[in-house]
C-alpha cells in the first residue's frame, strides 16, 4: 500500500518542486528584494513535502536554501550567487529522485 502511495505522489512532488524551483530562480533573476519572501515560501513548501515523503536529503537541501534566502532578504547583501548555487544543487538532487531511490528502497 505504501509503495503504491509513494509511486503515485513521488512524480507529483518532483514535478511541482521543479516548477517551484523555476519560479524561485526567475524571482531571484529579477533582483527584487521584496519578492524574496516568495522564494522562501517555495523552498519551505519543497522542504515540507520532501519531509512527508521521507526524502531527507531533499528536505535538508531545501532548508539550507531557505536559510540562505532568509539571510539575503534580511541583510543588505545583493549577491544571490550562493542561493542560486543552492537552488541548482537542489535541482540536481531532484533529478536523482525516483522509485528506485525511495526511502528504505533499492539503489
Secondary structure, 3 states (H helix, E strand, C coil): CHHHHHHHHHHHHHHHHHHHHHHHHHHHHCCCHHHHHHHHHHHHHHHHHHHHCCCHHHHHHHHHHHHHHHHHHHCCCCCCHHHHHHHHHHHHHHHCCCHHHCCCCCC
